[in-house]
């Protein structure tokens, strides 16, 4: 059973967390099931970027993003080559290390 290590995030997961995941689950669903309240404004429909995560390890083990996800990611704050939408990033057989960005597009918009 693969493990996901969520790196420390000041508000959502201050100490970080390592959890077991089932292959086929999304990173977002695993986070939510483990009380990491990762925002998901579009209710997991790949229509926003609020569940943007960066997969620091294990990125290549996941199914590649599709064109719709790539288009949405282009709008994400702090986009990196290993960025994925948590609602679309499906856990495979390898362990993952996931960073939750400090900001989302919603937070940046609300604060400016």
Buried (B, 14 or more C-beta within 10 A) or exposed (E): EBBBBBBEBEEBBEEBBEBEBEEEBBBBBBBBEBEBEBBBBBEBEBEBBBBBBBBBBBBEBBEEBEEEBBEBBEEBBBBBEBBBBBBBBBBBEBBBBBBBBEBBBBBEEEEE
